Amino acid sequence: MDFLDIPTVLKASALFNGMAALAWLTLAQLLRIAPRAGRLMAAAHLARVVSQGCGDCMAGWPLPLRQALSEFALLACVLLLLLAVRRMLRSRQRPRDIAWIGGVGGVALGAGLISGVALAPPLVSAAAVAALGSMAVREMWRGIGDRLSRPVAIGITLPFAALALMALVHGAELLLVPGWEARIREDQLPSAARAVLWFVVTAAITLSLIALMIWRLIMRIQHLMHRDPLTLALNRRAFAQALADAQAQLQRGRGFALVMMDIDHFKQVNDQHGHPAGDAALQHCVRVWQAGLRDVDRLGRLGGEEFCALLPLAVPDDLAAPAAVAERLRASLAAQPLDWQGTALRLTASFGVALPAVGDGQGEVGMARADAELYRAKADGRNRVCVATHLDGRTAPP
Ligand SMILES: Nc1nc2c(ncn2[C@@H]2O[C@H](COP(=O)(O)OP(=O)(O)OP(=O)(O)O)[C@@H](O)[C@H]2O)c(=O)[nH]1
């Protein structure tokens, strides 16, 4: 690479990392987009600048000081990067493992620098970067592997795999290729090709994190579009879409049931305890019901205190299964009063269960039948489940 000299590459890399840190800070502080992950990424980029000797602004500094700063900054950079990945993926994993690797790596680095064995610090750094890089690959894959298309997930994960691999290869060459110790002692710069490769990997990692952030934003927007803001159940429009999709599946033999539910005497909660208590009651009911439903079930808020659950069925015509689910939901709500400012508010709800009709594009027939059963449950005294008596919803609506 005759057209590129190493100091130029290092300066370009320092400039890129400085600007990337500024961009992440702007996103985090001014726009409040992924603020914690953004701050961690900004710190990681600044650590990267230090690890590369800030372009060549440390040129006049004593070699041991430069080496110590560079190795510790590289370790810090990769630690911060992994923390940022976890924040971006909203991982609940505690950072204890990262703290351990950071602590052990830091002590080993310190010992290596003090020992005067020239190969020790870069070897420790390479091992730590390889370990942290592979952790990032594993976590990235766990977080997005089955939520994004395969090529996109591979593309986003690849730079972290490249980081781990390059650190491994560097560790191996330190051990196996003669002459490295002398090069480190004489403070020889890496080749231009090597410097460019590291620069490209750093830039690719930044792009991966940006892609992750955009994906998170899209997920957030979709969440806001599809969810009722108070209870986080599906909103009416999203539920209608889920129902239309389920109706389409019904043609292919995949059955489902509708469970319409309505909180009993909800107006009294508002009237006696105030609107905030009513809001808390709605949230409480959804919490209790969601806990009793499976991941494949969809719970939607149709409006006010009326909800509907769509339950995919293993056996298409089996009304007994959704009836049992509705009974369980009824019983669990009745058994778990809401604690409202020290007062136990006993809440109950009425349920109507029905099967959908084939060929009913938007599912209106099934909804009407479940609604009729709900009406019956209210009329029969509330806090009960009523199930459509005519089981064959496919051919003859009642
Ligand atoms: N706090 C709160 N109240 C709401 C919300 N949406 C609707 N409501 C109230 O829900 C109440 C519904 O009352 P009704 O339709 O009379 O039903 P109910 O009192 O539950 O009586 P039954 O259904 O017959 O048992 C009304 O007072 C609405 O103002 C909301 O988002 N928050």
Ligand as a Chemical Component Dictionary entry (heavy atoms), coordinates in Angstrom:
data_LIG
# 
_chem_comp.id                   LIG 
_chem_comp.type                 NON-POLYMER 
_chem_comp.pdbx_formal_charge   0 
_chem_comp.three_letter_code    LIG 
# 
loop_
_chem_comp_atom.comp_id 
_chem_comp_atom.atom_id 
_chem_comp_atom.alt_atom_id 
_chem_comp_atom.type_symbol 
_chem_comp_atom.charge 
_chem_comp_atom.model_Cartn_x 
_chem_comp_atom.model_Cartn_y 
_chem_comp_atom.model_Cartn_z 
_chem_comp_atom.pdbx_ordinal 
LIG N1  N1  N 0 -60.120 4.886  34.066 1  
LIG C1  C1  C 0 -60.531 4.628  32.821 2  
LIG N2  N2  N 0 -61.845 4.471  32.578 3  
LIG C2  C2  C 0 -62.252 4.205  31.341 4  
LIG C3  C3  C 0 -61.339 4.089  30.276 5  
LIG N3  N3  N 0 -62.034 3.802  29.156 6  
LIG C4  C4  C 0 -63.336 3.731  29.513 7  
LIG N4  N4  N 0 -63.477 3.961  30.825 8  
LIG C5  C5  C 0 -64.690 3.997  31.634 9  
LIG O1  O1  O 0 -65.227 2.671  31.683 10 
LIG C6  C6  C 0 -66.576 2.794  32.115 11 
LIG C7  C7  C 0 -67.411 1.738  31.403 12 
LIG O2  O2  O 0 -68.627 1.691  32.062 13 
LIG P1  P1  P 0 -69.856 0.841  31.557 14 
LIG O3  O3  O 0 -69.807 0.727  30.052 15 
LIG O4  O4  O 0 -71.075 1.397  32.149 16 
LIG O5  O5  O 0 -69.587 -0.610 32.067 17 
LIG P2  P2  P 0 -69.418 -1.210 33.539 18 
LIG O6  O6  O 0 -69.523 -0.181 34.599 19 
LIG O7  O7  O 0 -68.165 -2.018 33.540 20 
LIG O8  O8  O 0 -70.646 -2.163 33.657 21 
LIG P3  P3  P 0 -70.787 -3.620 33.100 22 
LIG O9  O9  O 0 -69.894 -3.771 31.901 23 
LIG O10 O10 O 0 -72.221 -3.744 32.724 24 
LIG O11 O11 O 0 -70.410 -4.559 34.185 25 
LIG C8  C8  C 0 -67.008 4.221  31.775 26 
LIG O12 O12 O 0 -67.229 4.895  32.991 27 
LIG C9  C9  C 0 -65.804 4.815  31.050 28 
LIG O13 O13 O 0 -65.631 6.175  31.384 29 
LIG C10 C10 C 0 -59.947 4.292  30.559 30 
LIG O14 O14 O 0 -59.056 4.210  29.697 31 
LIG N5  N5  N 0 -59.593 4.555  31.835 32 
# 
loop_
_chem_comp_bond.comp_id 
_chem_comp_bond.atom_id_1 
_chem_comp_bond.atom_id_2 
_chem_comp_bond.value_order 
_chem_comp_bond.pdbx_ordinal 
LIG N1  C1  SING 1  
LIG C1  N2  DOUB 2  
LIG C1  N5  SING 3  
LIG N2  C2  SING 4  
LIG C2  C3  DOUB 5  
LIG C2  N4  SING 6  
LIG C3  N3  SING 7  
LIG C3  C10 SING 8  
LIG N3  C4  DOUB 9  
LIG C4  N4  SING 10 
LIG N4  C5  SING 11 
LIG C5  O1  SING 12 
LIG C5  C9  SING 13 
LIG O1  C6  SING 14 
LIG C6  C7  SING 15 
LIG C6  C8  SING 16 
LIG C7  O2  SING 17 
LIG O2  P1  SING 18 
LIG P1  O3  DOUB 19 
LIG P1  O4  SING 20 
LIG P1  O5  SING 21 
LIG O5  P2  SING 22 
LIG P2  O6  DOUB 23 
LIG P2  O7  SING 24 
LIG P2  O8  SING 25 
LIG O8  P3  SING 26 
LIG P3  O9  DOUB 27 
LIG P3  O10 SING 28 
LIG P3  O11 SING 29 
LIG C8  O12 SING 30 
LIG C8  C9  SING 31 
LIG C9  O13 SING 32 
LIG C10 O14 DOUB 33 
LIG C10 N5  SING 34 
# 
